[in-house]
Amino acid sequence: PDWVAYLIIDEIVDGFVRQCALLESEVDAIEDLANALGRFDQMDLLRRIYQAHRRVTLLGRLIQPKLEVIRSLAKHSTPVLSP
């Protein structure tokens, strides 16, 4: 049962690592844009901030049910005895 729990958790984590890396890159790009921003580029910056916010919100919604699975697995798993 422990290896099944490990595989489930590993699959969940692997699925979100790429999305987190993409969001990190987008935040860096937004910061760079904000630092070099001209007056006419404000709309582009606001659009990108809005899109990044939507992706973060979606990611949070996708992660929430998986957190419940992990919590359930943690409750029902047998503790590993240390030597």
N, CA, C and O atoms as a DFTB+ gen file, in Angstrom:
332 C
 N C O
     1  1       0.808      -1.214       0.000
     2  2       0.000       0.000       0.000
     3  2       0.852       1.280       0.000
     4  3       0.455       2.294      -0.574
     5  1       2.022       1.226       0.645
     6  2       2.865       2.424       0.695
     7  2       3.377       2.819      -0.685
     8  3       3.464       4.005      -1.001
     9  1       3.716       1.827      -1.505
    10  2       4.237       2.169      -2.831
    11  2       3.131       2.744      -3.716
    12  3       3.402       3.573      -4.585
    13  1       1.888       2.308      -3.500
    14  2       0.770       2.870      -4.254
    15  2       0.584       4.346      -3.862
    16  3       0.388       5.205      -4.721
    17  1       0.647       4.622      -2.568
    18  2       0.536       6.004      -2.098
    19  2       1.672       6.848      -2.675
    20  3       1.456       7.984      -3.098
    21  1       2.882       6.288      -2.691
    22  2       4.021       7.017      -3.251
    23  2       3.789       7.331      -4.721
    24  3       4.042       8.453      -5.158
    25  1       3.311       6.357      -5.493
    26  2       3.075       6.571      -6.927
    27  2       2.003       7.637      -7.160
    28  3       2.129       8.449      -8.076
    29  1       0.962       7.641      -6.346
    30  2      -0.088       8.647      -6.495
    31  2       0.468      10.036      -6.210
    32  3       0.243      10.973      -6.977
    33  1       1.188      10.162      -5.114
    34  2       1.754      11.460      -4.746
    35  2       2.773      11.917      -5.778
    36  3       2.813      13.096      -6.129
    37  1       3.597      10.998      -6.266
    38  2       4.602      11.338      -7.274
    39  2       3.943      11.830      -8.557
    40  3       4.418      12.783      -9.174
    41  1       2.863      11.192      -8.956
    42  2       2.142      11.605     -10.161
    43  2       1.537      12.999      -9.985
    44  3       1.575      13.815     -10.905
    45  1       0.986      13.264      -8.820
    46  2       0.413      14.573      -8.542
    47  2       1.491      15.646      -8.621
    48  3       1.300      16.677      -9.265
    49  1       2.610      15.405      -7.973
    50  2       3.692      16.394      -7.948
    51  2       4.247      16.622      -9.346
    52  3       4.446      17.768      -9.750
    53  1       4.499      15.558     -10.088
    54  2       5.042      15.699     -11.440
    55  2       4.112      16.502     -12.341
    56  3       4.568      17.256     -13.201
    57  1       2.816      16.338     -12.143
    58  2       1.854      17.056     -12.972
    59  2       1.878      18.561     -12.759
    60  3       1.518      19.320     -13.659
    61  1       2.295      18.996     -11.587
    62  2       2.250      20.416     -11.285
    63  2       3.611      21.095     -11.331
    64  3       3.673      22.324     -11.309
    65  1       4.679      20.355     -11.392
    66  2       6.013      20.960     -11.430
    67  2       6.173      21.815     -12.680
    68  3       6.702      22.925     -12.606
    69  1       5.731      21.322     -13.807
    70  2       5.863      22.068     -15.069
    71  2       5.044      23.354     -15.021
    72  3       5.519      24.411     -15.437
    73  1       3.818      23.268     -14.514
    74  2       2.978      24.460     -14.419
    75  2       3.586      25.507     -13.493
    76  3       3.542      26.702     -13.788
    77  1       4.148      25.066     -12.385
    78  2       4.787      26.008     -11.453
    79  2       5.998      26.675     -12.091
    80  3       6.231      27.866     -11.886
    81  1       6.764      25.924     -12.856
    82  2       7.935      26.494     -13.534
    83  2       7.501      27.525     -14.571
    84  3       8.135      28.573     -14.703
    85  1       6.432      27.241     -15.305
    86  2       5.924      28.206     -16.282
    87  2       5.435      29.479     -15.605
    88  3       5.680      30.581     -16.097
    89  1       4.754      29.332     -14.492
    90  2       4.286      30.511     -13.762
    91  2       5.450      31.317     -13.210
    92  3       5.408      32.547     -13.212
    93  1       6.479      30.644     -12.743
    94  2       7.662      31.344     -12.241
    95  2       8.315      32.158     -13.358
    96  3       8.727      33.297     -13.138
    97  1       8.409      31.579     -14.544
    98  2       8.971      32.296     -15.685
    99  2       8.118      33.505     -16.059
   100  3       8.645      34.570     -16.381
   101  1       6.814      33.336     -16.013
   102  2       5.914      34.439     -16.340
   103  2       6.040      35.574     -15.331
   104  3       6.037      36.744     -15.716
   105  1       6.149      35.248     -14.058
   106  2       6.321      36.284     -13.038
   107  2       7.620      37.043     -13.267
   108  3       7.652      38.268     -13.151
   109  1       8.694      36.323     -13.592
   110  2       9.970      36.983     -13.882
   111  2       9.844      37.918     -15.083
   112  3      10.372      39.030     -15.068
   113  1       9.143      37.464     -16.125
   114  2       8.964      38.288     -17.317
   115  2       8.121      39.523     -17.001
   116  3       8.399      40.609     -17.510
   117  1       7.104      39.364     -16.173
   118  2       6.274      40.512     -15.782
   119  2       7.095      41.514     -14.987
   120  3       6.968      42.722     -15.188
   121  1       7.937      41.021     -14.085
   122  2       8.806      41.922     -13.319
   123  2       9.743      42.696     -14.246
   124  3       9.922      43.903     -14.087
   125  1      10.338      41.999     -15.210
   126  2      11.228      42.669     -16.161
   127  2      10.467      43.719     -16.968
   128  3      10.973      44.815     -17.208
   129  1       9.258      43.379     -17.379
   130  2       8.449      44.315     -18.149
   131  2       8.087      45.533     -17.303
   132  3       8.112      46.664     -17.789
   133  1       7.753      45.298     -16.049
   134  2       7.388      46.411     -15.163
   135  2       8.567      47.358     -14.965
   136  3       8.380      48.572     -14.876
   137  1       9.770      46.814     -14.896
   138  2      10.957      47.653     -14.709
   139  2      11.287      48.474     -15.950
   140  3      11.823      49.576     -15.833
   141  1      10.976      47.955     -17.133
   142  2      11.298      48.654     -18.375
   143  2      10.050      49.273     -18.999
   144  3      10.031      49.563     -20.196
   145  1       9.034      49.471     -18.210
   146  2       7.731      49.870     -18.718
   147  2       7.688      51.319     -19.165
   148  3       8.081      52.234     -18.440
   149  1       7.213      51.492     -20.350
   150  2       6.884      52.825     -20.835
   151  2       5.405      53.070     -20.590
   152  3       4.661      52.146     -20.261
   153  1       4.999      54.267     -20.745
   154  2       3.608      54.629     -20.454
   155  2       2.600      53.869     -21.321
   156  3       1.495      53.570     -20.869
   157  1       2.972      53.559     -22.549
   158  2       2.045      52.906     -23.470
   159  2       2.003      51.388     -23.290
   160  3       1.140      50.721     -23.860
   161  1       2.913      50.851     -22.515
   162  2       2.964      49.403     -22.321
   163  2       2.158      48.939     -21.113
   164  3       2.159      47.750     -20.794
   165  1       1.482      49.841     -20.448
   166  2       0.745      49.477     -19.241
   167  2      -0.360      48.466     -19.519
   168  3      -0.589      47.574     -18.702
   169  1      -1.036      48.578     -20.626
   170  2      -2.120      47.641     -20.949
   171  2      -1.582      46.228     -21.115
   172  3      -2.220      45.273     -20.673
   173  1      -0.423      46.077     -21.743
   174  2       0.180      44.757     -21.902
   175  2       0.538      44.169     -20.543
   176  3       0.316      42.985     -20.290
   177  1       1.084      44.993     -19.686
   178  2       1.440      44.534     -18.348
   179  2       0.201      44.101     -17.572
   180  3       0.215      43.052     -16.928
   181  1      -0.853      44.879     -17.623
   182  2      -2.085      44.527     -16.918
   183  2      -2.699      43.241     -17.465
   184  3      -3.212      42.418     -16.707
   185  1      -2.642      43.074     -18.781
   186  2      -3.159      41.848     -19.396
   187  2      -2.392      40.629     -18.914
   188  3      -2.984      39.602     -18.581
   189  1      -1.068      40.749     -18.880
   190  2      -0.230      39.619     -18.451
   191  2      -0.413      39.315     -16.969
   192  3      -0.401      38.151     -16.569
   193  1      -0.580      40.344     -16.161
   194  2      -0.838      40.122     -14.736
   195  2      -2.175      39.388     -14.563
   196  3      -2.270      38.447     -13.775
   197  1      -3.178      39.812     -15.282
   198  2      -4.491      39.172     -15.203
   199  2      -4.408      37.708     -15.631
   200  3      -4.976      36.839     -14.969
   201  1      -3.712      37.428     -16.720
   202  2      -3.586      36.044     -17.190
   203  2      -2.820      35.188     -16.192
   204  3      -3.191      34.040     -15.944
   205  1      -1.756      35.736     -15.619
   206  2      -0.989      34.984     -14.617
   207  2      -1.848      34.717     -13.389
   208  3      -1.788      33.631     -12.812
   209  1      -2.643      35.695     -12.988
   210  2      -3.534      35.517     -11.846
   211  2      -4.554      34.420     -12.119
   212  3      -4.830      33.597     -11.246
   213  1      -5.109      34.404     -13.308
   214  2      -6.064      33.343     -13.671
   215  2      -5.412      31.974     -13.627
   216  3      -6.023      31.016     -13.154
   217  1      -4.167      31.862     -14.119
   218  2      -3.484      30.571     -14.112
   219  2      -3.166      30.117     -12.693
   220  3      -3.274      28.931     -12.384
   221  1      -2.777      31.045     -11.832
   222  2      -2.508      30.697     -10.431
   223  2      -3.792      30.225      -9.756
   224  3      -3.780      29.242      -9.015
   225  1      -4.894      30.918     -10.009
   226  2      -6.173      30.531      -9.429
   227  2      -6.593      29.156      -9.923
   228  3      -7.043      28.326      -9.132
   229  1      -6.454      28.905     -11.208
   230  2      -6.794      27.597     -11.768
   231  2      -5.918      26.507     -11.176
   232  3      -6.405      25.427     -10.840
   233  1      -4.633      26.785     -11.048
   234  2      -3.717      25.808     -10.467
   235  2      -4.128      25.478      -9.035
   236  3      -4.105      24.316      -8.631
   237  1      -4.500      26.496      -8.274
   238  2      -4.965      26.255      -6.912
   239  2      -6.207      25.387      -6.878
   240  3      -6.336      24.508      -6.025
   241  1      -7.127      25.633      -7.811
   242  2      -8.345      24.821      -7.876
   243  2      -8.041      23.384      -8.282
   244  3      -8.705      22.457      -7.819
   245  1      -7.058      23.194      -9.130
   246  2      -6.686      21.840      -9.542
   247  2      -5.959      21.087      -8.434
   248  3      -6.086      19.868      -8.322
   249  1      -5.206      21.802      -7.627
   250  2      -4.439      21.166      -6.561
   251  2      -5.327      20.782      -5.379
   252  3      -5.065      19.773      -4.725
   253  1      -6.362      21.555      -5.091
   254  2      -7.172      21.351      -3.896
   255  2      -7.702      19.919      -3.743
   256  3      -7.540      19.343      -2.667
   257  1      -8.328      19.314      -4.763
   258  2      -8.819      17.939      -4.578
   259  2      -7.679      16.940      -4.346
   260  3      -7.847      15.947      -3.638
   261  1      -6.545      17.208      -4.937
   262  2      -5.413      16.308      -4.765
   263  2      -4.853      16.392      -3.349
   264  3      -4.362      15.402      -2.807
   265  1      -4.931      17.575      -2.760
   266  2      -4.515      17.723      -1.370
   267  2      -5.393      16.880      -0.459
   268  3      -4.915      16.306       0.520
   269  1      -6.678      16.808      -0.784
   270  2      -7.589      15.979       0.007
   271  2      -7.197      14.506      -0.100
   272  3      -7.261      13.779       0.892
   273  1      -6.795      14.059      -1.281
   274  2      -6.346      12.677      -1.458
   275  2      -5.092      12.419      -0.619
   276  3      -4.986      11.389       0.046
   277  1      -4.159      13.348      -0.655
   278  2      -2.920      13.192       0.112
   279  2      -3.226      13.177       1.605
   280  3      -2.665      12.364       2.340
   281  1      -4.102      14.056       2.060
   282  2      -4.476      14.059       3.486
   283  2      -5.120      12.741       3.884
   284  3      -4.841      12.205       4.956
   285  1      -5.975      12.224       3.025
   286  2      -6.627      10.950       3.305
   287  2      -5.609       9.821       3.364
   288  3      -5.680       8.961       4.242
   289  1      -4.666       9.824       2.433
   290  2      -3.616       8.803       2.445
   291  2      -2.764       8.916       3.705
   292  3      -2.381       7.904       4.293
   293  1      -2.472      10.134       4.115
   294  2      -1.655      10.338       5.304
   295  2      -2.379       9.842       6.556
   296  3      -1.747       9.298       7.461
   297  1      -3.696      10.026       6.613
   298  2      -4.468       9.557       7.763
   299  2      -4.483       8.040       7.860
   300  3      -4.394       7.478       8.952
   301  1      -4.595       7.383       6.715
   302  2      -4.792       5.943       6.702
   303  2      -3.521       5.136       6.507
   304  3      -3.560       3.906       6.552
   305  1      -2.404       5.798       6.294
   306  2      -1.161       5.048       6.094
   307  2      -0.597       4.613       7.437
   308  3      -0.820       5.261       8.460
   309  1       0.125       3.526       7.421
   310  2       0.739       3.022       8.643
   311  2       2.048       3.762       8.868
   312  3       2.807       3.965       7.920
   313  1       2.328       4.165      10.086
   314  2       3.581       4.864      10.346
   315  2       4.788       3.935      10.189
   316  3       4.733       2.751      10.523
   317  1       5.854       4.495       9.683
   318  2       7.087       3.733       9.516
   319  2       7.812       3.739      10.860
   320  3       8.055       4.796      11.441
   321  1       8.149       2.557      11.341
   322  2       8.840       2.450      12.617
   323  2      10.316       2.745      12.409
   324  3      10.941       2.198      11.501
   325  1      10.866       3.596      13.236
   326  2      12.302       3.873      13.138
   327  2      13.058       2.885      14.011
   328  3      12.545       2.439      15.037
   329  1      14.284       2.540      13.605
   330  2      15.070       1.539      14.360
   331  2      15.468       1.998      15.723
   332  3      16.125       1.260      16.456
